[in-house]
């Protein structure tokens, strides 16, 4: 049975890894770092393509069904963003379909707003938290905030949640009954209706502990990611690694259950089908209730089962197990989120603290599930370093408003404790992928720096009037997406580059080159580009730019006399 268990886990994960590595490599991981970069003005190639979205959806189903310590929440955010990006364009390029009614949305600003709304819709569908989805977009993504974006994003989140509720009713046979909540629900917490002042101090300490464990998680995962970047490069190696980790996860879970004997009365379990395994009749194996089930059900068990449902020894063994497999899983070439595994890690050590306090003072700390929830929030906050959005997401998922203050205090303590040691997991992976994302706050040492000290040299600038030959010579191979137009004396040795009179993007240059909008110097019949030309080319300017430069390089001899005029 052990071999069959490992094989049943490895096969779907291997298929997921094959889909990602061969079809859409950018679909690997949670997708939140890429969405965050996109919303902040960085073009991550292929991240919003339909192919990426499709592979993300199929891959996350296979990865989760393969037993990996992976969540579907991050991929849902990426899928929501890619769906919104595609809908905003109103075209299907591979079959030539395009609607003129979507032309006003074919620009970076409108598409960015759609992507932000799609990310919020993904959060709302995952956790049943529309307000949390709005705050997630504002806190993690949107650099440009205005009133219309706020209410449209909230509207998209609401529609997403109610669409999920409608289809839940359809599948349950009652399409006119809306079932609240998202795909992940924490259940009702009766014990959250009240808490004491002294418990707030415990929550803050747990937040600090979550920040420390979160920083440790980020550091270990960062080192592992760097090792993968150096040594796991080929597609075959990435697929084999994913299959190996899946088999290792299955084997270790099987061994953990066989080596741990923690039998409890079935009457003490809230599970519909408790696993007996090596236990006697009318008993169930408590650690199997955590291992041989989905992470969401394990989380629900830690939150709601009675105080004596788990022995401390079982939790002591389960904690390093789930921490380790989550750390090595995040970064595989499969679609995999981090929210639920992180919550499960925190709920485990939070449950340990709750059990210890319950044994010491049963009357003061009657229910350890409360501390499991706070531990889950602390661990997730210590890893991802979000405050406002996580507070509201967890508050909406738990269905209790009164828990807002404890969650907020816990997440603030977790974030600022973790920030002493490392950045959050998403910012860390952005840096590891060498994506130049500007932080929210400037470095304190940048106060004394002057602009030219951090700029690349020499300045790549264009003249308002220049030959095609000179243009190709200047911009070919340049990584910049826009070029300044300057007039006047240019002396790079003295850092003098003339006067700035405008900017032109590589997108417009690509269109000018494609339409051959250049003519002999002195000819006043300037060819005007139409807005339809821009709409038809959007958003595939990178490919168009490369094609035009390559074509001009091949036709260089026939174009050396041509001049371009920038109006």
VEXDREN-2710 file (C-alpha; in Angstrom, 1 decimal):
% VEXDREN-2710
k/r/px/py/pz
1/UNK/0.0/0.0/0.0
2/UNK/2.9/2.4/0.6
3/UNK/4.2/2.1/-2.9
4/UNK/0.7/2.5/-4.4
5/UNK/0.2/5.6/-2.2
6/UNK/3.5/7.1/-3.4
7/UNK/2.6/6.3/-7.0
8/UNK/-0.8/7.8/-6.8
9/UNK/0.7/11.1/-5.6
10/UNK/3.7/11.2/-8.0
11/UNK/1.7/10.6/-11.2
12/UNK/-0.6/13.7/-11.1
13/UNK/2.3/15.9/-9.8
14/UNK/4.5/14.7/-12.7
15/UNK/1.8/15.6/-15.2
16/UNK/1.4/19.0/-13.7
17/UNK/5.2/19.5/-13.9
18/UNK/5.2/18.4/-17.5
19/UNK/2.5/20.9/-18.4
20/UNK/4.3/23.7/-16.7
21/UNK/7.8/23.1/-18.0
22/UNK/6.8/22.2/-21.6
23/UNK/3.9/24.6/-22.2
24/UNK/3.9/27.6/-19.7
25/UNK/6.9/27.9/-17.4
26/UNK/5.5/31.1/-16.0
27/UNK/2.6/29.1/-14.5
28/UNK/4.8/27.6/-11.9
29/UNK/4.4/28.7/-8.2
30/UNK/1.6/30.8/-6.7
31/UNK/1.7/33.5/-9.3
32/UNK/1.3/36.3/-6.7
33/UNK/4.8/37.7/-7.2
34/UNK/4.2/38.0/-11.0
35/UNK/0.8/39.6/-10.5
36/UNK/2.3/42.0/-8.0
37/UNK/5.0/43.0/-10.5
38/UNK/2.5/43.4/-13.3
39/UNK/0.3/45.7/-11.2
40/UNK/3.3/47.8/-10.4
41/UNK/4.2/48.4/-14.0
42/UNK/6.6/45.5/-14.8
43/UNK/5.9/43.4/-17.8
44/UNK/6.5/39.8/-17.0
45/UNK/6.4/37.9/-20.3
46/UNK/3.5/35.6/-20.9
47/UNK/2.1/36.0/-17.3
48/UNK/-1.4/37.1/-18.5
49/UNK/-1.7/34.8/-21.5
50/UNK/-4.7/32.4/-21.9
51/UNK/-2.2/29.5/-22.2
52/UNK/-0.7/30.4/-18.8
53/UNK/-4.1/30.6/-17.2
54/UNK/-5.2/27.2/-18.6
55/UNK/-2.0/25.5/-17.5
56/UNK/-2.3/27.1/-14.1
57/UNK/-5.8/25.8/-13.6
58/UNK/-5.1/22.3/-14.7
59/UNK/-1.8/22.2/-12.9
60/UNK/-3.1/23.3/-9.5
61/UNK/-5.8/20.7/-9.6
62/UNK/-3.2/18.0/-10.3
63/UNK/-0.7/19.3/-7.7
64/UNK/-3.3/19.5/-4.9
65/UNK/-4.8/16.1/-5.8
66/UNK/-1.2/14.7/-5.8
67/UNK/-0.9/15.4/-2.1
68/UNK/1.6/18.2/-2.2
69/UNK/1.7/20.7/0.6
70/UNK/0.2/23.3/-1.8
71/UNK/-2.8/25.6/-1.7
72/UNK/-5.0/26.7/-4.6
73/UNK/-5.5/30.3/-3.3
74/UNK/-2.4/31.9/-4.9
75/UNK/-3.1/30.2/-8.3
76/UNK/-6.7/31.4/-8.1
77/UNK/-5.5/34.9/-7.7
78/UNK/-3.3/34.5/-10.8
79/UNK/-6.1/32.8/-12.7
80/UNK/-8.5/35.6/-11.8
81/UNK/-5.9/38.2/-13.0
82/UNK/-5.3/36.4/-16.3
83/UNK/-9.0/36.0/-16.9
84/UNK/-9.6/39.7/-16.4
85/UNK/-6.7/40.6/-18.6
86/UNK/-8.1/38.5/-21.4
87/UNK/-11.7/39.7/-21.1
88/UNK/-10.6/43.4/-21.1
89/UNK/-9.1/42.9/-24.6
90/UNK/-12.2/41.5/-26.3
91/UNK/-10.2/39.4/-28.8
92/UNK/-9.0/35.9/-29.4
93/UNK/-5.8/36.2/-31.4
94/UNK/-5.3/32.6/-32.5
95/UNK/-8.6/32.6/-34.4
96/UNK/-8.6/36.2/-35.5
97/UNK/-11.7/37.3/-33.5
98/UNK/-11.7/40.9/-32.2
99/UNK/-14.5/43.3/-31.0
100/UNK/-14.3/47.0/-31.6
101/UNK/-16.3/47.6/-28.5
102/UNK/-13.3/46.8/-26.3
103/UNK/-10.9/49.2/-28.0
104/UNK/-11.1/51.8/-25.1
105/UNK/-9.6/49.1/-22.8
106/UNK/-6.7/48.2/-25.0
107/UNK/-4.1/50.2/-23.1
108/UNK/-1.8/49.5/-20.2
109/UNK/-3.8/51.6/-17.6
110/UNK/-7.2/50.0/-18.3
111/UNK/-5.7/46.5/-18.5
112/UNK/-3.9/47.0/-15.2
113/UNK/-7.1/48.0/-13.5
114/UNK/-8.8/44.9/-14.9
115/UNK/-6.0/42.7/-13.6
116/UNK/-6.3/44.2/-10.1
117/UNK/-10.0/43.5/-10.1
118/UNK/-9.4/39.9/-11.3
119/UNK/-6.9/39.4/-8.4
120/UNK/-9.5/40.6/-5.9
121/UNK/-12.1/38.3/-7.5
122/UNK/-9.7/35.4/-7.0
123/UNK/-9.3/36.2/-3.3
124/UNK/-13.1/36.5/-2.9
125/UNK/-13.7/33.1/-4.5
126/UNK/-11.0/31.4/-2.5
127/UNK/-11.9/32.7/1.0
128/UNK/-15.4/34.2/0.5
129/UNK/-13.8/37.6/1.4
130/UNK/-14.8/40.3/-1.1
131/UNK/-13.6/43.2/1.1
132/UNK/-10.4/41.2/1.8
133/UNK/-9.9/40.8/-2.0
134/UNK/-10.2/44.6/-2.4
135/UNK/-7.7/45.3/0.3
136/UNK/-5.3/42.6/-1.1
137/UNK/-5.2/44.4/-4.4
138/UNK/-4.7/47.8/-2.8
139/UNK/-2.1/46.6/-0.3
140/UNK/0.0/44.2/-2.5
141/UNK/-0.6/45.4/-6.0
142/UNK/-2.1/48.7/-7.1
143/UNK/0.3/51.6/-7.2
144/UNK/-2.3/53.8/-8.7
145/UNK/-5.4/54.3/-6.5
146/UNK/-8.5/56.3/-7.4
147/UNK/-12.2/56.1/-6.5
148/UNK/-13.4/54.2/-9.6
149/UNK/-10.9/51.5/-9.1
150/UNK/-12.0/51.0/-5.6
151/UNK/-15.7/50.4/-6.2
152/UNK/-15.2/48.4/-9.5
153/UNK/-12.8/46.1/-7.7
154/UNK/-15.2/45.6/-4.8
155/UNK/-18.0/44.9/-7.3
156/UNK/-15.9/42.3/-9.1
157/UNK/-15.1/40.6/-5.8
158/UNK/-18.8/40.5/-4.9
159/UNK/-19.8/39.1/-8.2
160/UNK/-17.1/36.4/-7.9
161/UNK/-18.3/35.3/-4.5
162/UNK/-22.0/35.2/-5.5
163/UNK/-21.1/33.4/-8.7
164/UNK/-19.4/30.7/-6.7
165/UNK/-22.4/30.6/-4.3
166/UNK/-24.8/30.2/-7.3
167/UNK/-22.9/27.2/-8.8
168/UNK/-22.6/25.6/-5.4
169/UNK/-26.4/25.8/-5.2
170/UNK/-26.7/24.3/-8.7
171/UNK/-24.4/21.4/-7.8
172/UNK/-26.3/20.8/-4.6
173/UNK/-29.6/20.7/-6.4
174/UNK/-30.9/24.0/-5.1
175/UNK/-29.9/26.7/-7.6
176/UNK/-31.9/29.4/-5.8
177/UNK/-30.2/29.0/-2.5
178/UNK/-26.9/30.9/-2.1
179/UNK/-24.4/29.2/0.1
180/UNK/-22.0/31.8/1.7
181/UNK/-18.3/31.4/1.9
182/UNK/-15.5/30.6/-0.5
183/UNK/-13.7/27.4/-1.5
184/UNK/-11.9/27.6/1.8
185/UNK/-14.0/28.0/4.9
186/UNK/-12.8/27.9/8.5
187/UNK/-16.2/27.1/9.9
188/UNK/-18.1/28.9/12.7
189/UNK/-16.0/29.8/15.8
190/UNK/-18.3/29.9/18.8
191/UNK/-15.5/30.6/21.2
192/UNK/-14.5/33.8/19.4
193/UNK/-17.5/35.7/20.7
194/UNK/-15.4/36.8/23.7
195/UNK/-11.8/37.0/24.7
196/UNK/-10.0/38.5/27.7
197/UNK/-7.4/41.3/27.9
198/UNK/-4.7/39.0/29.1
199/UNK/-5.2/36.9/26.0
200/UNK/-4.3/39.9/23.8
201/UNK/-0.8/39.8/25.4
202/UNK/-0.5/36.1/24.5
203/UNK/-1.7/36.9/20.9
204/UNK/1.1/39.5/20.5
205/UNK/3.7/37.1/21.8
206/UNK/2.4/34.5/19.3
207/UNK/2.6/37.1/16.6
208/UNK/6.3/37.6/17.4
209/UNK/6.9/33.9/17.3
210/UNK/5.1/33.7/13.9
211/UNK/7.4/36.4/12.6
212/UNK/10.5/34.5/13.7
213/UNK/9.3/31.2/12.2
214/UNK/8.2/33.1/9.1
215/UNK/11.6/34.7/8.7
216/UNK/13.2/31.3/9.2
217/UNK/10.9/29.8/6.6
218/UNK/11.7/32.5/4.1
219/UNK/15.5/32.2/4.6
220/UNK/15.5/28.4/4.1
221/UNK/13.2/28.6/1.1
222/UNK/15.4/31.3/-0.4
223/UNK/18.5/29.2/0.0
224/UNK/16.7/26.2/-1.6
225/UNK/15.5/28.4/-4.5
226/UNK/19.0/29.7/-5.2
227/UNK/20.2/26.0/-5.2
228/UNK/17.4/25.2/-7.7
229/UNK/18.4/28.1/-9.9
230/UNK/22.0/26.9/-10.1
231/UNK/21.5/23.1/-10.3
232/UNK/17.9/22.3/-11.4
233/UNK/17.9/24.0/-14.8
234/UNK/16.8/21.5/-17.4
235/UNK/13.2/20.6/-18.0
236/UNK/13.8/17.0/-17.3
237/UNK/15.4/17.8/-13.9
238/UNK/12.5/20.1/-12.9
239/UNK/9.9/17.3/-13.7
240/UNK/12.0/14.7/-11.9
241/UNK/12.3/17.0/-8.9
242/UNK/8.6/17.5/-8.7
243/UNK/7.9/13.8/-8.9
244/UNK/10.5/13.0/-6.3
245/UNK/9.1/15.6/-3.8
246/UNK/5.6/14.2/-4.4
247/UNK/6.8/10.6/-3.6
248/UNK/8.8/11.9/-0.6
249/UNK/5.8/13.7/0.7
250/UNK/3.6/10.5/0.4
251/UNK/6.3/8.2/1.9
252/UNK/7.0/10.5/4.9
253/UNK/3.3/10.9/5.6
254/UNK/2.8/7.1/5.5
255/UNK/5.8/6.6/7.8
256/UNK/4.6/9.3/10.2
257/UNK/1.2/7.6/10.6
258/UNK/2.7/4.1/11.1
259/UNK/5.4/5.2/13.6
260/UNK/3.0/7.3/15.7
261/UNK/0.3/5.6/17.8
262/UNK/-2.2/8.2/19.0
263/UNK/-5.6/6.6/19.2
264/UNK/-8.6/8.6/20.4
265/UNK/-12.3/7.8/20.8
266/UNK/-14.4/8.2/17.7
267/UNK/-16.9/10.1/19.8
268/UNK/-14.3/12.9/20.3
269/UNK/-13.9/13.4/16.6
270/UNK/-15.8/15.8/14.4
271/UNK/-14.7/14.0/11.2
272/UNK/-17.3/12.3/9.0
273/UNK/-15.0/9.3/8.3
274/UNK/-12.2/9.0/10.9
275/UNK/-9.4/6.7/10.1
276/UNK/-8.9/3.7/12.3
277/UNK/-5.7/2.2/10.8
278/UNK/-3.8/0.5/13.7
279/UNK/-6.2/1.6/16.4
280/UNK/-8.8/-0.6/18.1
281/UNK/-12.5/-0.6/17.4
282/UNK/-14.3/2.6/18.2
283/UNK/-11.0/4.5/18.0
284/UNK/-9.4/6.6/15.3
285/UNK/-5.8/7.6/14.6
286/UNK/-5.6/11.3/15.3
287/UNK/-2.5/12.1/13.3
288/UNK/-4.0/10.3/10.3
289/UNK/-6.8/12.9/10.6
290/UNK/-4.1/15.5/9.8
291/UNK/-2.0/13.7/7.3
292/UNK/-4.4/11.6/5.2
293/UNK/-6.8/14.4/4.2
294/UNK/-6.7/17.8/2.5
295/UNK/-4.9/20.7/4.1
296/UNK/-8.2/22.5/4.4
297/UNK/-9.8/19.7/6.4
298/UNK/-6.7/19.4/8.6
299/UNK/-7.0/23.1/9.3
300/UNK/-10.6/22.7/10.2
301/UNK/-9.8/19.8/12.5
302/UNK/-7.1/21.9/14.4
303/UNK/-9.6/24.8/14.7
304/UNK/-12.6/22.9/16.0
305/UNK/-11.8/19.5/17.5
306/UNK/-12.1/19.3/21.3
307/UNK/-9.0/19.9/23.6
308/UNK/-8.1/16.2/24.0
309/UNK/-8.4/15.3/20.3
310/UNK/-4.6/15.4/19.8
311/UNK/-1.7/14.5/22.0
312/UNK/1.2/16.9/22.3
313/UNK/3.6/14.2/21.0
314/UNK/1.5/13.9/17.7
315/UNK/1.5/17.7/17.2
316/UNK/5.3/17.8/18.0
317/UNK/5.9/15.3/15.2
318/UNK/3.4/16.8/12.7
319/UNK/4.9/20.4/13.0
320/UNK/8.4/19.7/11.6
321/UNK/6.8/17.4/9.0
322/UNK/4.4/20.0/7.6
323/UNK/7.0/22.8/7.9
324/UNK/9.6/20.9/6.0
325/UNK/7.5/19.6/3.1
326/UNK/5.9/23.1/2.7
327/UNK/9.3/24.7/2.5
328/UNK/10.6/22.3/-0.1
329/UNK/7.4/22.3/-2.1
330/UNK/7.2/26.1/-2.6
331/UNK/9.4/26.7/-5.6
332/UNK/8.7/23.5/-7.6
333/UNK/7.8/23.7/-11.2
334/UNK/4.1/23.2/-10.5
335/UNK/1.3/25.6/-9.7
336/UNK/1.2/25.8/-5.9
337/UNK/0.1/28.3/-3.4
338/UNK/1.3/29.0/0.1
339/UNK/-1.7/30.3/2.0
340/UNK/-3.2/27.1/3.3
341/UNK/0.0/25.3/4.1
342/UNK/1.3/28.3/6.0
343/UNK/-2.0/28.5/7.9
344/UNK/-1.6/24.8/8.7
345/UNK/1.9/25.3/10.1
346/UNK/0.7/28.1/12.3
347/UNK/-2.4/26.3/13.4
348/UNK/-0.3/23.3/14.5
349/UNK/2.0/25.3/16.8
350/UNK/-0.9/27.4/17.9
351/UNK/-2.8/24.3/18.9
352/UNK/0.3/23.2/20.9
353/UNK/0.3/26.5/22.8
354/UNK/-3.5/26.2/23.3
355/UNK/-3.2/22.6/24.7
356/UNK/-0.4/23.6/27.0
357/UNK/-2.4/26.6/28.3
358/UNK/-5.5/24.4/28.6
359/UNK/-3.7/21.9/30.7
360/UNK/-2.2/24.6/33.0
361/UNK/-5.4/26.7/33.4
362/UNK/-8.5/24.9/32.0
363/UNK/-10.9/27.6/33.2
364/UNK/-8.9/30.5/31.8
365/UNK/-8.1/28.8/28.4
366/UNK/-10.9/26.4/27.8
367/UNK/-10.6/26.0/24.0
368/UNK/-7.2/25.6/22.2
369/UNK/-8.9/26.2/18.8
370/UNK/-8.7/30.0/19.4
371/UNK/-5.0/29.8/19.7
372/UNK/-4.8/27.6/16.6
373/UNK/-6.5/30.4/14.6
374/UNK/-4.1/33.1/16.0
375/UNK/-1.1/30.8/15.3
376/UNK/-2.3/30.3/11.8
377/UNK/-2.6/34.1/11.3
378/UNK/0.8/34.7/12.9
379/UNK/2.6/32.1/10.7
380/UNK/1.0/33.4/7.5
381/UNK/1.7/37.0/8.4
382/UNK/5.3/36.1/9.2
383/UNK/5.8/34.6/5.8
384/UNK/3.9/36.9/3.5
385/UNK/4.1/40.2/5.6
386/UNK/0.6/41.5/4.9
387/UNK/-1.5/43.2/7.5
388/UNK/-4.7/44.9/6.4
389/UNK/-5.8/42.4/3.7
390/UNK/-4.9/39.4/5.8
391/UNK/-6.8/40.8/8.8
392/UNK/-10.0/41.2/6.8
393/UNK/-9.6/37.9/4.8
394/UNK/-9.2/35.9/8.0
395/UNK/-12.0/37.8/9.7
396/UNK/-14.4/37.2/6.8
397/UNK/-13.3/33.5/6.5
398/UNK/-13.9/32.9/10.2
399/UNK/-17.3/34.7/10.1
400/UNK/-16.5/36.8/13.2
401/UNK/-16.0/40.5/13.4
402/UNK/-14.9/40.5/17.0
403/UNK/-11.8/38.7/16.2
404/UNK/-10.5/41.6/14.1
405/UNK/-8.5/43.2/16.9
406/UNK/-6.6/40.1/17.9
407/UNK/-5.8/39.3/14.3
408/UNK/-4.6/42.8/13.6
409/UNK/-2.3/42.8/16.7
410/UNK/-1.0/39.4/15.8
411/UNK/-0.3/40.3/12.2
412/UNK/1.4/43.6/13.1
413/UNK/3.7/41.8/15.6
414/UNK/4.4/39.1/13.0
415/UNK/5.3/41.5/10.2
416/UNK/7.6/43.8/12.1
417/UNK/9.3/40.9/13.8
418/UNK/9.9/39.2/10.5
419/UNK/11.1/42.4/8.8
420/UNK/14.0/42.5/11.2
421/UNK/15.5/39.4/9.5
422/UNK/14.2/39.0/6.0
423/UNK/11.7/40.3/3.4
424/UNK/8.4/38.6/2.8
425/UNK/8.4/35.5/0.7
426/UNK/6.9/37.2/-2.4
427/UNK/9.4/40.1/-2.3
428/UNK/12.2/37.6/-1.8
429/UNK/11.2/35.5/-4.8
430/UNK/10.9/38.7/-6.9
431/UNK/14.5/39.6/-5.9
432/UNK/15.7/36.1/-6.7
433/UNK/14.2/36.3/-10.1
434/UNK/16.1/39.6/-10.6
435/UNK/12.9/41.7/-11.3
436/UNK/13.5/45.4/-10.6
437/UNK/10.5/46.1/-8.4
438/UNK/10.7/49.4/-6.5
439/UNK/10.0/49.0/-2.8
440/UNK/7.3/51.0/-1.1
441/UNK/9.9/52.9/1.0
442/UNK/13.2/54.2/-0.3
443/UNK/16.5/53.0/1.2
444/UNK/17.5/55.4/4.0
445/UNK/21.0/55.7/2.5
446/UNK/19.4/57.0/-0.8
447/UNK/18.8/60.5/0.8
448/UNK/22.4/61.6/0.0
449/UNK/22.5/60.1/-3.5
450/UNK/22.1/62.2/-6.6
451/UNK/20.1/61.0/-9.6
452/UNK/23.1/60.6/-12.0
453/UNK/24.8/58.3/-9.4
454/UNK/22.2/55.6/-9.8
455/UNK/21.5/56.0/-13.5
456/UNK/23.0/53.8/-16.2
457/UNK/25.6/55.4/-18.4
458/UNK/25.8/56.4/-21.2
459/UNK/22.3/57.8/-21.6
460/UNK/20.4/56.1/-24.5
461/UNK/18.7/59.1/-26.1
462/UNK/17.1/59.9/-29.5
463/UNK/17.1/63.0/-31.6
464/UNK/13.7/64.3/-32.7
465/UNK/14.9/63.9/-36.3
466/UNK/17.3/61.0/-37.1
467/UNK/18.0/58.5/-39.8
468/UNK/16.7/54.9/-39.6
469/UNK/20.3/53.7/-39.6
470/UNK/21.1/55.7/-36.5
471/UNK/17.9/54.7/-34.8
472/UNK/18.6/51.0/-35.3
473/UNK/22.2/51.5/-34.1
474/UNK/21.1/53.2/-30.9
475/UNK/18.1/51.1/-29.8
476/UNK/19.0/47.6/-31.0
477/UNK/19.8/45.4/-28.0
478/UNK/18.7/48.1/-25.6
479/UNK/16.6/46.8/-22.6
480/UNK/14.7/50.0/-22.2
481/UNK/11.0/50.4/-22.9
482/UNK/11.1/54.1/-23.6
483/UNK/13.7/56.6/-24.8
484/UNK/14.1/60.3/-24.1
485/UNK/14.0/62.8/-27.0
486/UNK/16.7/65.5/-26.5
487/UNK/17.8/68.6/-28.3
488/UNK/21.0/70.7/-27.9
489/UNK/24.6/70.0/-27.2
490/UNK/25.5/66.5/-26.1
491/UNK/28.7/65.9/-24.1
492/UNK/28.6/62.6/-22.2
493/UNK/32.0/63.3/-20.6
494/UNK/30.5/66.2/-18.8
495/UNK/27.1/64.5/-18.2
496/UNK/25.5/66.9/-20.6
497/UNK/22.8/65.4/-22.9
498/UNK/20.9/68.4/-24.1
499/UNK/17.3/69.4/-23.2
500/UNK/14.6/66.9/-22.7
501/UNK/11.7/67.6/-25.2
502/UNK/9.7/64.4/-24.9
503/UNK/9.6/60.6/-24.6
504/UNK/8.8/57.9/-27.0
505/UNK/8.1/54.3/-26.1
506/UNK/9.4/51.2/-27.8
507/UNK/5.8/50.4/-28.6
508/UNK/5.3/53.5/-30.7
509/UNK/8.7/53.0/-32.3
510/UNK/7.7/49.5/-33.3
511/UNK/4.5/50.8/-35.0
512/UNK/6.4/53.5/-36.8
513/UNK/8.8/51.0/-38.2
514/UNK/6.1/48.6/-39.1
515/UNK/4.1/51.2/-40.9
516/UNK/7.2/52.6/-42.6
517/UNK/6.3/56.1/-41.3
518/UNK/9.7/57.5/-42.3
519/UNK/10.6/59.6/-45.3
520/UNK/13.4/61.7/-46.8
521/UNK/14.5/64.7/-44.7
522/UNK/12.7/67.8/-45.7
523/UNK/9.5/66.1/-46.9
524/UNK/6.6/67.6/-45.0
525/UNK/4.1/65.0/-45.8
526/UNK/4.3/63.2/-42.5
527/UNK/2.5/59.9/-42.3
528/UNK/0.1/59.9/-39.4
529/UNK/-0.5/56.7/-37.4
530/UNK/-4.1/55.9/-36.5
531/UNK/-5.3/54.8/-33.1
532/UNK/-6.6/51.6/-34.7
533/UNK/-3.0/50.7/-35.5
534/UNK/-2.1/50.9/-31.8
535/UNK/-5.2/49.0/-30.8
536/UNK/-4.5/46.2/-33.3
537/UNK/-0.9/45.7/-32.1
538/UNK/-1.7/45.8/-28.4
539/UNK/-0.4/44.1/-26.2
540/UNK/2.1/42.1/-28.3
541/UNK/4.5/45.0/-28.8
542/UNK/7.6/43.0/-27.6
543/UNK/7.3/40.6/-30.5
544/UNK/6.5/43.4/-32.9
545/UNK/9.6/45.3/-31.7
546/UNK/11.9/42.4/-32.2
547/UNK/10.5/41.6/-35.6
548/UNK/10.9/45.2/-36.9
549/UNK/14.5/45.5/-35.6
550/UNK/15.3/42.2/-37.3
551/UNK/13.7/43.2/-40.5
552/UNK/15.5/46.6/-40.5
553/UNK/18.8/44.8/-39.9
554/UNK/18.2/42.6/-42.9
555/UNK/17.1/45.6/-45.1
556/UNK/19.8/47.9/-43.7
557/UNK/21.3/48.7/-47.1
558/UNK/18.0/50.0/-48.5
559/UNK/17.2/52.1/-45.4
560/UNK/20.4/54.0/-44.7
561/UNK/19.2/57.1/-46.6
562/UNK/15.8/57.2/-44.9
563/UNK/15.1/59.7/-42.1
564/UNK/12.5/59.5/-39.4
565/UNK/10.7/62.5/-38.1
566/UNK/9.1/62.4/-34.6
567/UNK/6.3/64.9/-34.3
END
